[in-house]
Amino acid sequence: MNTRGITLLQAQSILDSALALAITYQTPPLAIVILDNGGHVKVASCQDGVGTARFEIAQHKANAALAMGFDSGQFYQLVNNQVLPEMFATCINGATQGKFIPLPGGVLINHNKQTLGAIGISGASSGMDEKIALQAINSIHNVES
């Protein structure tokens, strides 16, 4: 039994899909990190020319999704709409030693009502990062676990 959720095949499929979507959408270079449900890096890729902090940003967006149990973009909206105080995000970021970035682009990977992991993308606009993540996750429906 796979206690870490996402399989290597599933993670690689999502990564390949995200890279293809980046080409389709002609984004700036992206960093893409896929974590298992324990928060460990399963696969990752940085396109040529990606900024030096993008890997960590992508990883910490995925961490934010896993930590909260919902997508980082949803958390961003809750703070932006003042449903949650900004101080809450600051406290979580401190508690995780800076490994919590609540901006769009960190998306849970759910399959058959289970959280398998999360994907984080950084490099384009946060909205585009999230769009690519959501579309790439759909690729696992065509991959056997």
Buried (B, 14 or more C-beta within 10 A) or exposed (E): EEEBBBBEEBBBBBBBBBBBBBEEEEBBBBBBBBBBBEBEBBBBBBBEEBBEEBBBBBBBBBBBBBBBEBBBBBBBBBBEEEEBEEEBBEEBBEEBEEBBBBBBBBBBBBBEEEBBBBBBBBBBEBEBBBBBBBBBBEBBEEBEE
